[in-house]
Protein backbone atom coordinates (compact mmCIF):
# COMPACT_ATOMS: atom_id res chain seq x y z
CA UNK A 1 0.00 0.00 0.00
CA UNK A 2 1.35 3.43 -0.91
CA UNK A 3 1.57 6.34 1.52
CA UNK A 4 -1.31 8.07 -0.29
CA UNK A 5 -3.51 4.98 -0.05
CA UNK A 6 -2.76 4.64 3.66
CA UNK A 7 -3.57 8.33 4.16
CA UNK A 8 -6.92 7.97 2.37
CA UNK A 9 -7.77 4.84 4.34
CA UNK A 10 -6.94 6.61 7.59
CA UNK A 11 -9.09 9.60 6.72
CA UNK A 12 -12.01 7.33 5.81
CA UNK A 13 -11.64 5.49 9.12
CA UNK A 14 -11.64 8.79 11.00
CA UNK A 15 -14.73 9.93 9.10
CA UNK A 16 -16.55 6.69 9.98
CA UNK A 17 -15.54 7.15 13.62
CA UNK A 18 -16.78 10.75 13.60
CA UNK A 19 -20.14 9.66 12.16
CA UNK A 20 -20.47 6.99 14.86
CA UNK A 21 -19.78 9.52 17.60
CA UNK A 22 -22.23 12.05 16.14
CA UNK A 23 -24.90 9.35 16.01
CA UNK A 24 -24.28 8.85 19.74
CA UNK A 25 -24.80 12.55 20.45
CA UNK A 26 -21.19 13.75 20.43
CA UNK A 27 -20.09 16.95 18.69
CA UNK A 28 -16.76 16.77 16.86
CA UNK A 29 -14.71 19.79 17.93
CA UNK A 30 -11.38 18.90 16.27
CA UNK A 31 -9.92 16.50 13.75
CA UNK A 32 -6.24 15.61 13.60
CA UNK A 33 -5.39 18.05 16.36
CA UNK A 34 -1.64 18.44 16.57
CA UNK A 35 -0.22 18.72 20.05
CA UNK A 36 3.38 18.75 21.24
CA UNK A 37 3.33 15.11 22.33
CA UNK A 38 0.95 13.48 19.82
CA UNK A 39 -1.57 14.06 17.04
CA UNK A 40 -5.11 13.42 18.27
CA UNK A 41 -7.36 11.81 15.65
CA UNK A 42 -10.64 13.26 16.95
CA UNK A 43 -11.74 15.45 19.82
CA UNK A 44 -15.43 15.14 20.64
CA UNK A 45 -17.60 16.78 23.26
CA UNK A 46 -20.91 15.86 24.85
CA UNK A 47 -21.95 18.13 27.68
CA UNK A 48 -19.06 18.59 30.10
CA UNK A 49 -17.22 15.50 28.82
CA UNK A 50 -14.41 15.83 26.30
CA UNK A 51 -13.26 12.67 24.53
CA UNK A 52 -9.84 12.40 22.98
CA UNK A 53 -10.45 9.67 20.42
CA UNK A 54 -7.86 7.40 18.86
CA UNK A 55 -9.04 5.65 15.69
CA UNK A 56 -7.45 2.33 14.74
CA UNK A 57 -8.29 0.35 11.61
CA UNK A 58 -6.84 -3.12 11.21
CA UNK A 59 -7.76 -6.45 9.60
CA UNK A 60 -9.66 -7.50 12.76
CA UNK A 61 -11.28 -5.61 15.61
CA UNK A 62 -9.03 -7.36 18.12
CA UNK A 63 -5.94 -6.26 16.19
CA UNK A 64 -7.27 -2.70 16.11
CA UNK A 65 -7.83 -2.71 19.88
CA UNK A 66 -4.34 -4.11 20.51
CA UNK A 67 -2.76 -1.48 18.22
CA UNK A 68 -3.05 1.20 20.91
CA UNK A 69 0.23 0.94 22.80
CA UNK A 70 0.52 1.86 26.48
CA UNK A 71 2.96 4.65 25.56
CA UNK A 72 0.50 6.15 23.06
CA UNK A 73 -2.30 5.84 25.64
CA UNK A 74 -0.17 7.81 28.14
CA UNK A 75 0.46 10.56 25.59
CA UNK A 76 -3.24 10.69 24.74
CA UNK A 77 -4.06 10.95 28.44
CA UNK A 78 -1.70 13.95 28.74
CA UNK A 79 -3.34 15.51 25.69
CA UNK A 80 -6.78 14.93 27.24
CA UNK A 81 -5.75 16.73 30.43
CA UNK A 82 -4.39 19.67 28.44
CA UNK A 83 -7.49 19.93 26.23
CA UNK A 84 -9.79 19.76 29.27
CA UNK A 85 -7.86 22.60 30.90
CA UNK A 86 -8.18 24.65 27.70
CA UNK A 87 -11.94 23.94 27.54
CA UNK A 88 -12.47 25.55 30.92
CA UNK A 89 -13.59 24.64 34.41
CA UNK A 90 -16.03 21.80 34.99
CA UNK A 91 -14.89 19.99 31.81
CA UNK A 92 -13.53 16.49 32.27
CA UNK A 93 -11.75 14.45 29.64
CA UNK A 94 -11.09 10.84 28.83
CA UNK A 95 -9.38 8.81 26.12
CA UNK A 96 -11.61 6.68 23.89
CA UNK A 97 -10.72 4.16 21.20
CA UNK A 98 -12.72 3.42 18.10
CA UNK A 99 -11.65 0.17 16.49
CA UNK A 100 -12.55 -0.51 12.87
CA UNK A 101 -12.20 -3.62 10.69
CA UNK A 102 -13.54 -4.47 7.25
CA UNK A 103 -17.03 -5.96 7.32
CA UNK A 104 -17.50 -5.35 11.06
CA UNK A 105 -19.42 -2.78 13.07
CA UNK A 106 -17.10 -0.26 14.69
CA UNK A 107 -16.29 -0.81 18.37
CA UNK A 108 -16.30 2.28 20.60
CA UNK A 109 -14.37 1.71 23.82
CA UNK A 110 -14.69 4.64 26.25
CA UNK A 111 -12.03 5.41 28.84
CA UNK A 112 -9.13 3.32 27.56
CA UNK A 113 -6.34 5.58 28.82
QUIMO-V260614 format. One record per backbone hydrogen bond with DSSP energy under -1.0 kcal/mol. CO is the residue of the C=O (numbers start at 0). NH is the residue of the N-H. If there is no record, write none. Layout:
co->CO nh->NH
co->CO nh->NH
//
This chain:
co->1 nh->5
co->2 nh->6
co->3 nh->7
co->4 nh->8
co->5 nh->9
co->6 nh->10
co->7 nh->11
co->8 nh->12
co->9 nh->13
co->10 nh->14
co->11 nh->15
co->12 nh->16
co->13 nh->17
co->14 nh->18
co->15 nh->19
co->16 nh->20
co->17 nh->21
co->18 nh->22
co->19 nh->23
co->20 nh->25
co->21 nh->24
co->26 nh->44
co->29 nh->42
co->32 nh->39
co->37 nh->34
co->39 nh->32
co->40 nh->31
co->41 nh->52
co->42 nh->28
co->42 nh->29
co->43 nh->50
co->44 nh->26
co->45 nh->48
co->47 nh->91
co->48 nh->45
co->49 nh->93
co->50 nh->43
co->51 nh->95
co->52 nh->41
co->53 nh->97
co->55 nh->99
co->59 nh->63
co->60 nh->64
co->61 nh->65
co->64 nh->67
co->68 nh->72
co->69 nh->73
co->70 nh->74
co->71 nh->75
co->72 nh->76
co->73 nh->77
co->74 nh->78
co->75 nh->79
co->76 nh->80
co->77 nh->81
co->78 nh->82
co->79 nh->83
co->80 nh->84
co->81 nh->85
co->82 nh->86
co->87 nh->90
co->91 nh->49
co->93 nh->51
co->94 nh->111
co->95 nh->53
co->96 nh->108
co->97 nh->55
co->98 nh->106
co->99 nh->57
co->100 nh->103
co->106 nh->98
co->108 nh->96
//
